[in-house]
Amino acid sequence: MLEVRDIVTAYGKIEALKGVTLSAKENQITCLLGPNGAGKTTLMMTITGILRPRAGSIRFHGDEIAGAPAPQVVKRGIALVPENRLVFADMTVQENLAAGAYLRARDKAGVAEDLERMLTRFPRLRERSTQAAGTLSGGEQQMLAVARALMTRPDLLLMDEPSLGLAPLIVDEIFEIIAELNNDGTSIFLVEQNAHKALEVAHRFYLIEQGKVTFEGTPGDVAEDEVIQRAYLGSGAV
């Protein structure tokens, strides 16, 4: 459903993405692994229209979206759960969820239905629905960021480092949620530092190093420790 071809994205004269090519299939979890500074977040921001690529193609359901403004990308069915969650700290949980549906303001009945669905899926958010988002725990904020993105009714959910900074038990819970969402039919493109957890849920993965995809495969194609060595130590060949 998503095809990225030869994407080049730069910050000034520095190219962060140097011809990235990858794809994500419908109803699957596709994972992108790599060290800090490899270009993972830059790719997410390019796909979602926050950054404009210098070259290359991004096709979603066959339509070209490279360089499209972020609101248009959301309308087409792509939602981002950003790194570090980035909830609206001074707004309540319920207001954050409503903000996720800002492009659907006229569909009041549908938004109300989805709000109730999110509060049912994430019971802790219901308990804290009138609480300021900035007062939630890290795990609760991550749940809120996921629920806010789901309020757009996306065909493809992009998740940037969902386990970052969370305790191990909360990480397990977040990955259970990721697996449940996929089982319910949500296609997911996942950037994740925790390679062990990512490979447990991924149908396909890519490695990115210094702005270039260096390997792709399915979990089980190669030993997990070899994947991790290549992704995070940059030594040895997979």
Buried (B, 14 or more C-beta within 10 A) or exposed (E): BBBBBEBBBBEEEEBBBBBBBBBBEEEBBBBBBBBEEBBBBBBBBBBBBBBEBEBBBBBBBEEEBBBBEBEEBBEBBBBBBBBEBEBBEEBBBBBBBBEBBEBBEEEEEEBEEBBEEBBEBBEBBBEBBEBBBEEBEBBBBBBBBBBBBBBBBBBBBBBBBBBBBBEEEBBEBBBEBBBEBBEEEBBBBBBBBBBEBBBBBBBBBBBBBBBBBBBBBEBEEBEEEBBBBBBBEBEEEB
